[in-house]
Amino acid sequence: MNRYREPEREIPIIHTVDVLVCGGGPAGVGAAVVAGRQGVSTMVVESMDCLGGTATAGLMSAWGGRSSSQVMQEIFERTHQKWEILGDSGDERVGLSSIHHEAQKIVLDELMRETGVRILFCTIVCGAIVEQDRVRGVIVENKSGRGVILAKCVIDATGDGDVAAYAGVPYTKGRKEDGKMQPCTLMFNIGGVDYEKAVFPGSFETKVFTEKGELQSLAKTRLPFPAGHVLLYPNPVPQAASCNMTNDIDIDGTDAESITKGILDCRSQIEPIIEFLHEYVPGYEKCWLMSSASILGIRETRHFEGIETLAEDTILQAKLHDDWVVRRAYFNFDVHNITGSGLDKTGVQHEWKQPDDYSIPYGCLLPKKIEGLLLSGRNISGSHLAHSNFRIMSVCIALGEAAGAAAALAVKNSQVLKEVDVCAIQKIVGDNCS
């Protein structure tokens, strides 16, 4: 492979903060808000032009699942208050967790402004500064060029764990046996939906029978592979719906060329999907494309090695850890088909029978070998199957809150992260320590 040696150069230190949050998705939002409210100087670096990640730029339909997150409930309520001005369908099927994407962008901006958190948009992390096995900051790049942001604590909320990877934290990709990762999706919104007739199959296991046949079966034979399922959701905007029907397999969300392929493949499926909706799905006979997501929905990439690892047994046993930092986490084993459309044989959605919530211990946020860094969101230490559950946004934002609390405590008490009192984290994130 041909190489080019870049000339050595000095990189300016552009910011110095107490807590640096890398990634402004749900986990990053939770981390930044909590750290900011604890009174430590906080900055969030985000590659897009808005906060929210999958919830906004990714056009996700709703947050899904549940957790102990207080920031999430605040976001729901504040976003809903803006619906009357910015668009409200008034349909009872649209719940508080449904996402009005433009309204939520504004709410997240307001939250950061109120908590004193600085934002740096359109900026990617391209390196980690590690000294004596401790992360001291990151290298970023944006329109202004390359720069260094120094921090007493860095929270990796990038989803793919970019900071942790640059810092040398050990990881694997995908499922243990073969490294295969869940497929990706490009969400899109459609208008012109007749809510009087519209159906909203919300899981792969939801069957809708029409005069022309059952929708999931029709999709498998009528849509271009690897698309082939019907997932439609009510949208707060009048006569609109969110569509989760594009699909691509064998995409690596840590590889730029692979991401490009995923975007092109999924975008090429939008037109045939809308034609399918016109022909087969009640209420969508005159629907039209409103917008497609600005980011590809990547479900799974790196799994990092932490001091503790969350396994599927913790979820199935509804275990409450003494050293929990997230409680009341709940979702299903949402494993999309790794070889095609629909649900993987290891996944359970609509038929999920788990009755109880589970917790996540602090050690899952602490990477092995490296200090000064916290994992947050879908990149925490967990198994492939457990990850399919905790990757849901409602759990990720709670993980972010825990990371923000831990980072703030470490800064204020001049501690390393491994020494932070878990009981103190628990009190900050809203539950009394017994």
KEKE-776802 format. One record per residue (C-alpha): residue in three letters; chain; y negated, z, x negated. Coordinates in nm, 2 decimals, always signed. Example, Ala and Ser with C-alpha at 12.3 -4.5 7.8 and 13.67 -1.06 7.14 Angstrom:
BEGIN
   res   chain        y        z        x
   ALA       A    +0.45    +0.78    -1.23
   SER       A    +0.11    +0.71    -1.37
***
This chain:
BEGIN
   res   chain        y        z        x
   MET       A    +0.00    +0.00    +0.00
   ASN       A    -0.34    -0.10    -0.14
   ARG       A    -0.58    +0.19    -0.20
   TYR       A    -0.96    +0.23    -0.24
   ARG       A    -1.09    +0.53    -0.44
   GLU       A    -1.39    +0.67    -0.27
   PRO       A    -1.67    +0.78    -0.51
   GLU       A    -1.71    +1.15    -0.54
   ARG       A    -2.01    +1.28    -0.34
   GLU       A    -2.17    +1.60    -0.22
   ILE       A    -2.15    +1.67    +0.15
   PRO       A    -2.43    +1.87    +0.31
   ILE       A    -2.37    +2.20    +0.49
   ILE       A    -2.51    +2.12    +0.83
   HIS       A    -2.44    +2.44    +1.01
   THR       A    -2.31    +2.80    +0.94
   VAL       A    -2.18    +3.00    +1.24
   ASP       A    -1.97    +3.30    +1.32
   VAL       A    -1.72    +3.11    +1.54
   LEU       A    -1.67    +2.74    +1.53
   VAL       A    -1.47    +2.59    +1.82
   CYS       A    -1.32    +2.24    +1.74
   GLY       A    -1.26    +2.06    +2.06
   GLY       A    -1.45    +2.09    +2.39
   GLY       A    -1.16    +2.06    +2.64
   PRO       A    -1.05    +2.35    +2.87
   ALA       A    -0.93    +2.56    +2.58
   GLY       A    -1.24    +2.49    +2.38
   VAL       A    -1.46    +2.57    +2.68
   GLY       A    -1.29    +2.90    +2.74
   ALA       A    -1.31    +3.00    +2.37
   ALA       A    -1.68    +2.91    +2.34
   VAL       A    -1.79    +3.08    +2.66
   VAL       A    -1.61    +3.41    +2.57
   ALA       A    -1.72    +3.41    +2.21
   GLY       A    -2.08    +3.33    +2.31
   ARG       A    -2.08    +3.61    +2.56
   GLN       A    -1.97    +3.85    +2.29
   GLY       A    -2.29    +3.79    +2.11
   VAL       A    -2.16    +3.61    +1.80
   SER       A    -2.32    +3.28    +1.70
   THR       A    -2.09    +3.00    +1.83
   MET       A    -2.08    +2.62    +1.81
   VAL       A    -1.84    +2.38    +1.98
   VAL       A    -1.77    +2.04    +1.82
   GLU       A    -1.65    +1.76    +2.05
   SER       A    -1.56    +1.40    +1.99
   MET       A    -1.67    +1.28    +2.33
   ASP       A    -2.01    +1.29    +2.50
   CYS       A    -1.92    +1.56    +2.74
   LEU       A    -1.72    +1.89    +2.75
   GLY       A    -1.41    +1.93    +2.96
   GLY       A    -1.17    +1.69    +2.79
   THR       A    -0.89    +1.59    +3.02
   ALA       A    -1.08    +1.76    +3.31
   THR       A    -1.38    +1.53    +3.28
   ALA       A    -1.36    +1.24    +3.04
   GLY       A    -0.99    +1.22    +3.12
   LEU       A    -1.05    +1.20    +3.50
   MET       A    -0.77    +1.45    +3.58
   SER       A    -0.74    +1.51    +3.95
   ALA       A    -0.72    +1.89    +3.95
   TRP       A    -0.66    +2.18    +3.72
   GLY       A    -0.31    +2.27    +3.84
   GLY       A    -0.10    +2.58    +3.78
   ARG       A    -0.27    +2.92    +3.75
   SER       A    -0.36    +3.19    +3.50
   SER       A    -0.57    +3.50    +3.45
   SER       A    -0.87    +3.29    +3.34
   GLN       A    -1.20    +3.42    +3.48
   VAL       A    -1.40    +3.14    +3.33
   MET       A    -1.19    +2.89    +3.52
   GLN       A    -1.27    +3.06    +3.85
   GLU       A    -1.64    +3.06    +3.76
   ILE       A    -1.62    +2.68    +3.68
   PHE       A    -1.45    +2.62    +4.02
   GLU       A    -1.72    +2.80    +4.21
   ARG       A    -2.01    +2.66    +4.03
   THR       A    -1.88    +2.31    +4.05
   HIS       A    -1.81    +2.34    +4.42
   GLN       A    -2.17    +2.45    +4.48
   LYS       A    -2.29    +2.11    +4.34
   TRP       A    -2.07    +1.90    +4.57
   GLU       A    -2.32    +1.90    +4.85
   ILE       A    -2.58    +1.72    +4.63
   LEU       A    -2.35    +1.52    +4.40
   GLY       A    -2.08    +1.41    +4.66
   ASP       A    -1.85    +1.60    +4.89
   SER       A    -1.57    +1.43    +5.10
   GLY       A    -1.55    +1.74    +5.33
   ASP       A    -1.18    +1.69    +5.35
   GLU       A    -0.97    +2.01    +5.38
   ARG       A    -0.71    +1.86    +5.14
   VAL       A    -0.97    +1.88    +4.86
   GLY       A    -0.94    +2.23    +4.71
   LEU       A    -1.16    +2.43    +4.47
   SER       A    -0.94    +2.32    +4.18
   SER       A    -1.00    +1.95    +4.26
   ILE       A    -1.23    +1.80    +4.00
   HIS       A    -1.57    +1.64    +4.07
   HIS       A    -1.59    +1.50    +3.72
   GLU       A    -1.97    +1.44    +3.70
   ALA       A    -2.05    +1.78    +3.86
   GLN       A    -1.81    +1.96    +3.62
   LYS       A    -1.98    +1.80    +3.32
   ILE       A    -2.31    +1.94    +3.43
   VAL       A    -2.16    +2.29    +3.50
   LEU       A    -2.00    +2.30    +3.15
   ASP       A    -2.34    +2.21    +2.99
   GLU       A    -2.50    +2.49    +3.18
   LEU       A    -2.24    +2.74    +3.08
   MET       A    -2.30    +2.67    +2.71
   ARG       A    -2.67    +2.68    +2.75
   GLU       A    -2.66    +3.02    +2.93
   THR       A    -2.42    +3.17    +2.67
   GLY       A    -2.62    +3.04    +2.37
   VAL       A    -2.34    +2.82    +2.25
   ARG       A    -2.46    +2.52    +2.05
   ILE       A    -2.28    +2.18    +2.11
   LEU       A    -2.23    +1.89    +1.87
   PHE       A    -2.12    +1.58    +2.07
   CYS       A    -1.97    +1.26    +1.94
   THR       A    -1.84    +1.44    +1.63
   ILE       A    -1.48    +1.44    +1.49
   VAL       A    -1.32    +1.69    +1.26
   CYS       A    -1.19    +1.50    +0.95
   GLY       A    -1.09    +1.79    +0.72
   ALA       A    -1.05    +2.16    +0.67
   ILE       A    -1.20    +2.37    +0.40
   VAL       A    -0.93    +2.61    +0.28
   GLU       A    -0.98    +2.87    +0.01
   GLN       A    -0.71    +3.11    -0.09
   ASP       A    -0.51    +3.03    +0.23
   ARG       A    -0.81    +3.10    +0.45
   VAL       A    -1.00    +2.84    +0.65
   ARG       A    -1.37    +2.87    +0.57
   GLY       A    -1.50    +2.58    +0.77
   VAL       A    -1.44    +2.21    +0.85
   ILE       A    -1.56    +1.87    +0.75
   VAL       A    -1.70    +1.66    +1.03
   GLU       A    -1.82    +1.31    +1.07
   ASN       A    -2.06    +1.15    +1.33
   LYS       A    -2.35    +0.91    +1.35
   SER       A    -2.54    +1.12    +1.09
   GLY       A    -2.26    +1.08    +0.84
   ARG       A    -2.03    +1.35    +0.69
   GLY       A    -2.11    +1.72    +0.69
   VAL       A    -1.97    +2.06    +0.65
   ILE       A    -1.98    +2.34    +0.91
   LEU       A    -1.90    +2.68    +0.77
   ALA       A    -1.76    +2.96    +0.99
   LYS       A    -1.62    +3.30    +0.97
   CYS       A    -1.35    +3.20    +1.22
   VAL       A    -1.24    +2.85    +1.33
   ILE       A    -1.07    +2.79    +1.67
   ASP       A    -0.86    +2.48    +1.69
   ALA       A    -0.88    +2.35    +2.04
   THR       A    -0.84    +1.99    +1.96
   GLY       A    -0.51    +1.95    +2.15
   ASP       A    -0.33    +1.78    +1.87
   GLY       A    -0.41    +2.06    +1.63
   ASP       A    -0.62    +1.84    +1.39
   VAL       A    -0.77    +2.14    +1.21
   ALA       A    -0.44    +2.32    +1.16
   ALA       A    -0.28    +2.00    +1.03
   TYR       A    -0.56    +1.95    +0.78
   ALA       A    -0.53    +2.31    +0.68
   GLY       A    -0.16    +2.27    +0.60
   VAL       A    -0.01    +2.47    +0.89
   PRO       A    +0.36    +2.37    +0.93
   TYR       A    +0.44    +2.17    +1.24
   THR       A    +0.69    +1.95    +1.42
   LYS       A    +0.62    +1.67    +1.67
   GLY       A    +0.78    +1.63    +2.01
   ARG       A    +1.12    +1.76    +2.11
   LYS       A    +1.33    +1.92    +1.84
   GLU       A    +1.63    +1.69    +1.85
   ASP       A    +1.45    +1.36    +1.79
   GLY       A    +1.08    +1.41    +1.77
   LYS       A    +1.02    +1.21    +2.09
   MET       A    +0.70    +1.30    +2.28
   GLN       A    +0.61    +1.29    +2.64
   PRO       A    +0.45    +0.96    +2.76
   CYS       A    +0.07    +0.91    +2.80
   THR       A    -0.14    +0.82    +3.10
   LEU       A    -0.49    +0.67    +3.16
   MET       A    -0.62    +0.82    +3.48
   PHE       A    -0.84    +0.62    +3.71
   ASN       A    -1.03    +0.68    +4.03
   ILE       A    -1.03    +0.45    +4.34
   GLY       A    -1.27    +0.42    +4.63
   GLY       A    -1.24    +0.27    +4.97
   VAL       A    -0.95    +0.51    +5.07
   ASP       A    -0.90    +0.56    +5.45
   TYR       A    -0.84    +0.94    +5.47
   GLU       A    -0.73    +0.91    +5.83
   LYS       A    -0.42    +0.73    +5.71
   ALA       A    -0.40    +0.81    +5.34
   VAL       A    -0.09    +0.97    +5.19
   PHE       A    -0.11    +1.18    +4.87
   PRO       A    +0.23    +1.21    +4.70
   GLY       A    +0.15    +1.48    +4.44
   SER       A    +0.48    +1.50    +4.24
   PHE       A    +0.76    +1.27    +4.13
   GLU       A    +0.99    +1.45    +4.37
   THR       A    +0.76    +1.38    +4.67
   LYS       A    +0.92    +1.11    +4.89
   VAL       A    +0.70    +0.91    +5.13
   PHE       A    +0.88    +0.68    +5.37
   THR       A    +0.69    +0.38    +5.51
   GLU       A    +0.78    +0.07    +5.71
   LYS       A    +0.82    -0.12    +5.38
   GLY       A    +1.03    +0.15    +5.21
   GLU       A    +1.01    +0.48    +5.02
   LEU       A    +0.71    +0.47    +4.78
   GLN       A    +0.87    +0.61    +4.46
   SER       A    +1.16    +0.36    +4.49
   LEU       A    +0.93    +0.08    +4.56
   ALA       A    +0.71    +0.16    +4.26
   LYS       A    +1.01    +0.16    +4.03
   THR       A    +1.09    -0.20    +4.12
   ARG       A    +0.74    -0.34    +4.19
   LEU       A    +0.53    -0.20    +3.90
   PRO       A    +0.54    -0.32    +3.54
   PHE       A    +0.76    -0.10    +3.32
   PRO       A    +0.71    +0.17    +3.20
   ALA       A    +0.49    +0.24    +3.50
   GLY       A    +0.69    +0.30    +3.81
   HIS       A    +0.59    +0.61    +4.01
   VAL       A    +0.33    +0.71    +4.27
   LEU       A    +0.10    +1.00    +4.21
   LEU       A    -0.22    +1.01    +4.42
   TYR       A    -0.46    +1.30    +4.48
   PRO       A    -0.76    +1.37    +4.71
   ASN       A    -1.09    +1.35    +4.53
   PRO       A    -1.41    +1.54    +4.61
   VAL       A    -1.61    +1.22    +4.62
   PRO       A    -1.61    +1.06    +4.97
   GLN       A    -1.34    +0.80    +5.03
   ALA       A    -1.21    +0.84    +4.67
   ALA       A    -0.87    +0.93    +4.52
   SER       A    -0.74    +1.01    +4.18
   CYS       A    -0.46    +0.80    +4.05
   ASN       A    -0.20    +0.92    +3.80
   MET       A    +0.02    +0.61    +3.78
   THR       A    -0.03    +0.44    +3.45
   ASN       A    +0.23    +0.52    +3.19
   ASP       A    +0.33    +0.44    +2.84
   ILE       A    +0.61    +0.56    +2.62
   ASP       A    +0.66    +0.60    +2.24
   ILE       A    +0.29    +0.67    +2.19
   ASP       A    +0.19    +0.90    +1.91
   GLY       A    -0.14    +1.07    +2.00
   THR       A    -0.21    +1.15    +1.63
   ASP       A    -0.21    +0.79    +1.52
   ALA       A    -0.51    +0.57    +1.60
   GLU       A    -0.32    +0.24    +1.63
   SER       A    -0.07    +0.40    +1.86
   ILE       A    -0.34    +0.55    +2.07
   THR       A    -0.50    +0.20    +2.09
   LYS       A    -0.18    +0.05    +2.21
   GLY       A    -0.15    +0.32    +2.47
   ILE       A    -0.49    +0.26    +2.61
   LEU       A    -0.44    -0.12    +2.62
   ASP       A    -0.10    -0.09    +2.78
   CYS       A    -0.21    +0.16    +3.05
   ARG       A    -0.54    -0.03    +3.13
   SER       A    -0.34    -0.35    +3.18
   GLN       A    -0.13    -0.17    +3.45
   ILE       A    -0.44    -0.07    +3.66
   GLU       A    -0.47    -0.41    +3.84
   PRO       A    -0.10    -0.44    +3.94
   ILE       A    -0.11    -0.08    +4.05
   ILE       A    -0.40    -0.14    +4.28
   GLU       A    -0.23    -0.45    +4.42
   PHE       A    +0.07    -0.23    +4.48
   LEU       A    -0.15    +0.02    +4.67
   HIS       A    -0.30    -0.26    +4.88
   GLU       A    +0.05    -0.38    +4.98
   TYR       A    +0.26    -0.07    +5.02
   VAL       A    +0.06    +0.25    +5.05
   PRO       A    -0.09    +0.36    +5.38
   GLY       A    -0.46    +0.42    +5.37
   TYR       A    -0.51    +0.22    +5.05
   GLU       A    -0.52    -0.13    +5.19
   LYS       A    -0.88    -0.18    +5.09
   CYS       A    -0.91    +0.05    +4.79
   TRP       A    -1.10    -0.06    +4.48
   LEU       A    -1.14    +0.05    +4.12
   MET       A    -1.42    +0.30    +4.07
   SER       A    -1.37    +0.41    +3.71
   SER       A    -1.10    +0.46    +3.44
   ALA       A    -1.08    +0.75    +3.20
   SER       A    -1.27    +0.75    +2.87
   ILE       A    -0.98    +0.91    +2.69
   LEU       A    -0.61    +0.86    +2.70
   GLY       A    -0.41    +1.15    +2.85
   ILE       A    -0.19    +1.27    +2.57
   ARG       A    +0.06    +1.53    +2.68
   GLU       A    +0.24    +1.62    +2.36
   THR       A    +0.21    +1.59    +1.99
   ARG       A    +0.22    +1.86    +1.73
   HIS       A    +0.40    +2.20    +1.77
   PHE       A    +0.27    +2.44    +1.51
   GLU       A    +0.46    +2.73    +1.35
   GLY       A    +0.30    +3.06    +1.46
   ILE       A    +0.38    +3.42    +1.39
   GLU       A    +0.55    +3.41    +1.73
   THR       A    +0.68    +3.11    +1.92
   LEU       A    +0.68    +3.08    +2.30
   ALA       A    +1.03    +2.97    +2.42
   GLU       A    +1.13    +2.85    +2.77
   ASP       A    +1.33    +3.18    +2.82
   THR       A    +1.00    +3.37    +2.83
   ILE       A    +0.89    +3.16    +3.12
   LEU       A    +1.22    +3.17    +3.31
   GLN       A    +1.24    +3.55    +3.27
   ALA       A    +0.88    +3.59    +3.36
   LYS       A    +0.84    +3.81    +3.06
   LEU       A    +0.53    +4.04    +3.01
   HIS       A    +0.47    +4.10    +2.64
   ASP       A    +0.31    +4.42    +2.53
   ASP       A    +0.09    +4.21    +2.30
   TRP       A    -0.01    +3.96    +2.57
   VAL       A    -0.34    +3.78    +2.56
   VAL       A    -0.27    +3.56    +2.86
   ARG       A    -0.12    +3.69    +3.18
   ARG       A    -0.04    +3.54    +3.52
   ALA       A    +0.04    +3.20    +3.36
   TYR       A    +0.23    +2.98    +3.61
   PHE       A    +0.34    +2.62    +3.62
   ASN       A    +0.66    +2.42    +3.61
   PHE       A    +0.86    +2.24    +3.34
   ASP       A    +0.64    +1.93    +3.37
   VAL       A    +0.84    +1.69    +3.14
   HIS       A    +0.75    +1.33    +3.21
   ASN       A    +1.02    +1.07    +3.14
   ILE       A    +1.03    +1.01    +2.77
   THR       A    +1.21    +0.67    +2.82
   GLY       A    +1.04    +0.54    +3.13
   SER       A    +0.86    +0.64    +3.45
   GLY       A    +0.90    +0.94    +3.67
   LEU       A    +1.04    +1.28    +3.58
   ASP       A    +1.25    +1.35    +3.27
   LYS       A    +1.60    +1.50    +3.34
   THR       A    +1.48    +1.82    +3.18
   GLY       A    +1.17    +1.85    +3.41
   VAL       A    +1.13    +2.02    +3.74
   GLN       A    +0.81    +1.99    +3.95
   HIS       A    +0.81    +2.01    +4.33
   GLU       A    +1.15    +2.18    +4.33
   TRP       A    +1.05    +2.44    +4.08
   LYS       A    +1.20    +2.78    +4.19
   GLN       A    +1.04    +3.01    +3.94
   PRO       A    +0.89    +3.29    +4.15
   ASP       A    +0.70    +3.49    +3.89
   ASP       A    +0.42    +3.45    +3.63
   TYR       A    +0.47    +3.49    +3.26
   SER       A    +0.25    +3.60    +2.96
   ILE       A    +0.17    +3.46    +2.62
   PRO       A    +0.16    +3.69    +2.31
   TYR       A    -0.12    +3.69    +2.06
   GLY       A    +0.12    +3.58    +1.78
   CYS       A    +0.15    +3.24    +1.94
   LEU       A    -0.22    +3.18    +1.85
   LEU       A    -0.18    +3.29    +1.49
   PRO       A    -0.06    +3.01    +1.25
   LYS       A    +0.18    +3.09    +0.97
   LYS       A    +0.04    +3.10    +0.62
   ILE       A    -0.33    +3.05    +0.71
   GLU       A    -0.60    +3.30    +0.79
   GLY       A    -0.94    +3.24    +0.96
   LEU       A    -0.78    +3.00    +1.21
   LEU       A    -0.67    +3.04    +1.57
   LEU       A    -0.46    +2.79    +1.77
   SER       A    -0.57    +2.74    +2.12
   GLY       A    -0.45    +2.52    +2.41
   ARG       A    -0.14    +2.30    +2.40
   ASN       A    -0.12    +2.33    +2.02
   ILE       A    -0.01    +2.70    +2.02
   SER       A    +0.33    +2.78    +1.88
   GLY       A    +0.59    +2.69    +2.14
   SER       A    +0.90    +2.50    +2.21
   HIS       A    +0.90    +2.15    +2.36
   LEU       A    +1.01    +2.27    +2.71
   ALA       A    +0.78    +2.57    +2.71
   HIS       A    +0.50    +2.34    +2.61
   SER       A    +0.55    +2.13    +2.92
   ASN       A    +0.45    +2.44    +3.11
   PHE       A    +0.17    +2.60    +2.91
   ARG       A    -0.01    +2.27    +2.84
   ILE       A    -0.15    +2.28    +3.19
   MET       A    -0.53    +2.32    +3.19
   SER       A    -0.54    +2.65    +3.38
   VAL       A    -0.33    +2.81    +3.10
   CYS       A    -0.51    +2.63    +2.82
   ILE       A    -0.85    +2.77    +2.93
   ALA       A    -0.70    +3.12    +2.93
   LEU       A    -0.56    +3.06    +2.58
   GLY       A    -0.91    +2.96    +2.48
   GLU       A    -1.06    +3.28    +2.63
   ALA       A    -0.81    +3.48    +2.43
   ALA       A    -0.90    +3.30    +2.11
   GLY       A    -1.27    +3.34    +2.17
   ALA       A    -1.23    +3.71    +2.22
   ALA       A    -1.01    +3.75    +1.91
   ALA       A    -1.25    +3.55    +1.70
   ALA       A    -1.55    +3.75    +1.82
   LEU       A    -1.38    +4.08    +1.75
   ALA       A    -1.28    +3.97    +1.40
   VAL       A    -1.64    +3.88    +1.32
   LYS       A    -1.80    +4.19    +1.46
   ASN       A    -1.54    +4.42    +1.30
   SER       A    -1.51    +4.23    +0.97
   GLN       A    -1.14    +4.20    +1.02
   VAL       A    -0.89    +3.93    +0.95
   LEU       A    -0.75    +3.78    +1.27
   LYS       A    -0.40    +3.93    +1.22
   GLU       A    -0.56    +4.28    +1.23
   VAL       A    -0.75    +4.24    +1.56
   ASP       A    -0.66    +4.50    +1.82
   VAL       A    -0.47    +4.32    +2.10
   CYS       A    -0.58    +4.58    +2.34
   ALA       A    -0.94    +4.50    +2.27
   ILE       A    -0.87    +4.13    +2.34
   GLN       A    -0.70    +4.23    +2.67
   LYS       A    -1.01    +4.42    +2.78
   ILE       A    -1.24    +4.13    +2.70
   VAL       A    -1.04    +3.87    +2.89
   GLY       A    -1.05    +4.09    +3.20
   ASP       A    -0.74    +4.31    +3.22
   ASN       A    -0.73    +4.68    +3.13
   CYS       A    -0.49    +4.78    +2.86
   SER       A    -0.24    +5.03    +2.98
***
